Amino acid sequence: MSRATADLPAIEPVFWQVVEDGLAALSIALTPGVRAAIEDHVRLLSAWNEAINLTAQSAVQNGPVKGTDNWWRLEDSWRALRASGIQVHASIDVRYPDAVSRRPEARTEVDRHDGRRSPRRVFKETPAKPKRER
């Protein structure tokens, strides 16, 4: 752990269990320095994720919009599960319309908790509003 990440929350043990299982399957061993670098990076990403969206989203997808089953509502359900002590594991596929777009056109998500798998959910993004000419 570096000084830059000393004050950040620790990584949950399940993270290293999954990584070590995958590395063992590939017959790869991490040096202590590489493991420390990965841990620092994951801790920073985890901390940033609470404050920064790592992929662009519209307000319709990323805010509490009444009457919609959007991404914010999904994350809110995860927060409730975590608050009650239930671990949530999610698989998210982000699809972009082309090589230059900053905003994905859709996210596909499946999560697991309490030994159950959620149905596959697709969250389609609203098109970005064109920027006004100046």
C-alpha positions as CSV (number, residue, x, y, z in Angstrom):
1,M,0.0,0.0,0.0
2,S,1.4,3.4,-0.9
3,R,1.0,6.6,1.0
4,A,-1.5,7.8,-1.7
5,T,-3.9,5.0,-0.8
6,A,-3.2,4.6,3.0
7,D,-6.5,6.4,4.0
8,L,-8.7,4.5,1.5
9,P,-10.9,1.6,2.5
10,A,-9.3,-1.9,2.1
11,I,-10.2,-4.2,-0.8
12,E,-12.7,-6.9,0.2
13,P,-11.0,-10.3,0.5
14,V,-13.3,-11.7,-2.3
15,F,-11.4,-9.5,-4.8
16,W,-8.1,-11.3,-4.2
17,Q,-9.8,-14.7,-4.1
18,V,-11.1,-14.1,-7.6
19,V,-7.8,-12.7,-8.9
20,E,-5.8,-15.5,-7.3
21,D,-8.2,-18.2,-8.7
22,G,-7.8,-16.7,-12.2
23,L,-4.0,-16.4,-11.9
24,A,-3.7,-20.0,-10.7
25,A,-5.8,-21.2,-13.7
26,L,-3.3,-19.4,-15.9
27,S,-0.2,-20.5,-13.9
28,I,0.8,-16.9,-13.2
29,A,2.3,-15.6,-10.0
30,L,2.4,-11.9,-9.0
31,T,5.5,-10.4,-7.4
32,P,4.8,-8.5,-4.2
33,G,5.4,-5.2,-6.0
34,V,2.9,-6.0,-8.8
35,R,0.3,-7.1,-6.2
36,A,0.8,-3.8,-4.3
37,A,0.5,-1.8,-7.5
38,I,-2.8,-3.6,-8.4
39,E,-4.1,-3.1,-4.9
40,D,-3.3,0.6,-5.0
41,H,-5.0,1.0,-8.4
42,V,-8.1,-0.9,-7.3
43,R,-8.4,1.1,-4.1
44,L,-8.2,4.3,-6.1
45,L,-10.7,3.2,-8.6
46,S,-13.1,2.1,-5.9
47,A,-12.8,5.5,-4.2
48,W,-13.2,7.4,-7.4
49,N,-16.2,5.3,-8.4
50,E,-18.2,6.9,-5.6
51,A,-17.5,10.4,-6.9
52,I,-16.8,10.1,-10.6
53,N,-18.7,8.3,-13.3
54,L,-16.1,6.2,-15.2
55,T,-18.4,6.2,-18.2
56,A,-20.6,9.0,-19.3
57,Q,-24.3,8.8,-18.6
58,S,-27.2,11.1,-19.1
59,A,-29.2,12.5,-16.2
60,V,-32.1,10.2,-17.2
61,Q,-29.9,7.1,-16.6
62,N,-27.8,8.4,-13.7
63,G,-30.4,10.1,-11.5
64,P,-33.5,9.4,-9.5
65,V,-36.1,9.8,-12.3
66,K,-39.6,8.9,-11.1
67,G,-41.2,6.0,-12.9
68,T,-38.1,4.7,-14.6
69,D,-36.1,1.6,-14.1
70,N,-32.8,3.3,-14.7
71,W,-29.1,2.7,-13.8
72,W,-29.4,4.9,-10.7
73,R,-32.2,2.7,-9.4
74,L,-30.1,-0.4,-10.0
75,E,-27.2,1.1,-8.1
76,D,-29.6,2.1,-5.3
77,S,-30.8,-1.5,-5.0
78,W,-27.1,-2.6,-4.7
79,R,-26.5,0.0,-2.0
80,A,-29.5,-1.4,0.0
81,L,-28.2,-4.9,-0.3
82,R,-24.7,-3.9,0.8
83,A,-26.1,-1.9,3.7
84,S,-27.8,-5.1,4.9
85,G,-24.5,-7.0,4.6
86,I,-25.2,-8.8,1.3
87,Q,-22.3,-9.0,-1.1
88,V,-23.2,-8.1,-4.7
89,H,-21.2,-9.2,-7.8
90,A,-22.0,-7.5,-11.1
91,S,-21.0,-8.1,-14.7
92,I,-21.4,-5.1,-16.9
93,D,-20.9,-4.8,-20.6
94,V,-20.6,-1.3,-21.9
95,R,-21.4,-0.8,-25.7
96,Y,-20.4,2.2,-27.6
97,P,-21.9,3.2,-30.9
98,D,-18.6,3.9,-32.6
99,A,-14.9,4.3,-31.9
100,V,-15.1,8.0,-31.0
101,S,-18.2,8.4,-28.9
102,R,-17.7,9.3,-25.2
103,R,-21.2,8.1,-24.2
104,P,-22.1,4.5,-24.4
105,E,-25.3,3.6,-26.3
106,A,-26.1,0.9,-23.8
107,R,-25.0,-1.1,-20.7
108,T,-25.9,-4.7,-20.2
109,E,-25.8,-5.9,-16.6
110,V,-26.2,-9.2,-14.7
111,D,-25.6,-9.4,-11.0
112,R,-25.4,-12.1,-8.4
113,H,-26.2,-12.0,-4.7
114,D,-27.5,-14.5,-2.1
115,G,-26.7,-17.3,-4.5
116,R,-29.1,-16.0,-7.1
117,R,-28.5,-14.5,-10.6
118,S,-30.5,-11.5,-11.8
119,P,-32.1,-11.5,-15.2
120,R,-30.0,-9.8,-17.9
121,R,-30.9,-6.1,-18.0
122,V,-30.2,-3.7,-20.8
123,F,-30.0,0.0,-20.1
124,K,-30.2,2.0,-23.3
125,E,-28.8,5.5,-23.2
126,T,-30.6,8.5,-24.3
127,P,-28.9,10.3,-27.2
128,A,-26.6,13.1,-26.3
129,K,-28.0,16.6,-27.0
130,P,-26.0,18.3,-29.8
131,K,-23.8,21.1,-28.7
132,R,-24.9,24.5,-29.7
133,E,-22.9,26.4,-32.3
134,R,-21.1,29.4,-30.9
